[in-house]
Amino acid sequence: MLAASGFKTTVAEKSTTDATLGSAGVGLTVTTAGRITGGSVSNQGVITISGSSTSIGTAVSIVLTPSLGGGRVGWACSTNGDTTQWKYVPAECRH
């Protein structure tokens, strides 16, 4: 989650300024380092952060999906429905 915090801030600022998520993630790139082995940020601001079995002990992907309403950005966290990852992710991502 910490690896995504900077991206969340950038996506929130851009989408609030533009009043749309349409280009909130344009130009953002996830850098692999430490336990982060991959990831991406879509043009619409969806953030995916991945770790591998080598770096974490199992393959894990966290997906943060933004929503814009009332001038505020909300975030939904998930593992794309992969319940086998729930043991390794924060509670708010277990749904």
Order of alpha helices (4+ residues) and beta strands (2+ residues): alpha-beta-beta-beta-beta
